[in-house]
Each structure stands twice: as C-alpha cells, then as structure tokens.
Amino acid sequence: QVQLVESGGGLVQPGGSRRLSCAASGMIVSVNDMAWYGQALGKQRELVARISAGDNTNYAGSAKCRFTISRDNAKNTVTLQMNSLNPDDTAIYYCYAVVRTSYPYVYWGQGTQVTVSS
C-alpha cells in the first residue's frame, strides 16, 4: 500500500507565495514521475508541473516562471513552490506519482486547497 500525503495549502493573498509538499510512503521500490495537478471549481483536473526521476521538468503555461517543482528522491517527496499567486491559481492541488512496488502504478494524494484572495 502506498500513500501520498500533501501539505501546505491554505489562504494566500494575491501576489503571495505558497509551498506545497507531498510525501510518498509505503512499500516503495522506486518513484518515477511525480507531478502536481490543479483542479479549479467546476473545471477538469489539469497538469501544473511534472518532474521525472532524473529531474527533468515541464510546466503548464500558467505556471512557467512563477512555480518551481523539485523532488528529494531519498525521501520520496515532491515540492511545488508557487510565487506571484493570483486568484486564477485558486484550486485543489493534487500530488501525483508513478510508484513502483511490485509493478508501476499511478497514485494520487487527497488534495490540498489553495485559495488566493484578498
């Protein structure tokens, strides 16, 4: 059994910053891609940023130059540093990971709410 546990959500003012963290735990052999997805109210879940086990990254257009994804392979954690937040960034943010136990499988965290509002 593998769990992804997120932390760091909350209320932030426009122009502010927030740091989200996600830790994978359980019977893990290895973790491949990790990512953050965002789902705004009434919209589909969309990729925000993705990082490979080799630290190759890609970002959604809205996240480029404002967000930074990083990971710690020794701790099986992934972090999303979000800067210059605006109300359009308000969403539930989900951690995603491809985790190999006996075989690779996609896991999702429970989601953490980020609200950008004055």
SVG drawing of the C-alpha trace seen along z (x, -y; Angstrom):
<svg xmlns="http://www.w3.org/2000/svg" viewBox="-19 -42 38 49">
<polyline fill="none" stroke="black" stroke-width="0.4" points="0.0,0.0 1.3,-3.4 0.1,-6.8 0.7,-10.3 0.2,-12.9 0.1,-16.6 0.6,-19.6 0.9,-23.4 -2.4,-24.5 -4.3,-27.5 -5.3,-31.1 -2.9,-33.4 -3.2,-37.0 -2.7,-37.9 1.0,-38.3 1.9,-36.0 3.7,-32.6 2.9,-29.2 4.9,-26.0 3.2,-22.6 4.8,-19.4 3.9,-15.7 5.5,-12.7 5.1,-9.1 5.2,-6.3 4.7,-2.6 6.2,0.5 8.1,-1.6 10.7,-0.2 11.1,-3.3 9.3,-6.5 9.3,-7.6 7.4,-10.7 6.0,-13.0 3.7,-15.9 1.2,-18.4 -2.2,-18.8 -4.7,-21.6 -8.5,-21.4 -10.4,-24.7 -14.1,-24.6 -16.2,-23.4 -13.2,-22.6 -11.2,-19.5 -8.0,-18.5 -5.0,-19.8 -1.3,-19.3 0.6,-22.2 4.1,-20.8 5.9,-17.5 9.3,-16.2 11.0,-13.0 13.2,-10.8 16.1,-12.4 14.9,-15.9 13.6,-16.8 10.7,-19.2 7.8,-20.6 5.3,-23.2 1.8,-24.3 1.9,-27.6 0.3,-29.4 2.9,-28.0 6.0,-28.9 8.3,-31.5 6.1,-31.5 6.2,-27.9 9.1,-25.6 8.8,-21.8 11.5,-19.9 12.0,-16.5 14.0,-14.6 14.5,-11.1 15.9,-9.9 12.8,-11.0 10.3,-10.3 9.0,-13.8 8.0,-16.4 7.5,-20.2 5.8,-22.9 7.0,-26.4 4.3,-28.9 5.1,-32.6 3.2,-35.6 -0.1,-33.9 -3.3,-35.3 -7.0,-34.4 -6.9,-32.2 -4.5,-29.9 -7.2,-29.0 -7.7,-25.3 -7.4,-22.0 -3.8,-20.8 -3.2,-17.1 0.0,-15.2 0.6,-12.5 3.3,-9.9 4.1,-6.8 5.3,-4.4 6.8,-1.0 6.0,1.6 5.8,4.9 4.9,3.0 4.5,-0.7 1.1,-2.2 -0.3,-5.7 -1.1,-7.1 -2.9,-10.4 -2.9,-12.4 -6.1,-13.5 -5.7,-17.1 -4.9,-20.3 -6.9,-23.5 -5.1,-26.7 -7.2,-29.9 -5.8,-33.1 -7.9,-36.0 -7.6,-39.4"/>
</svg>
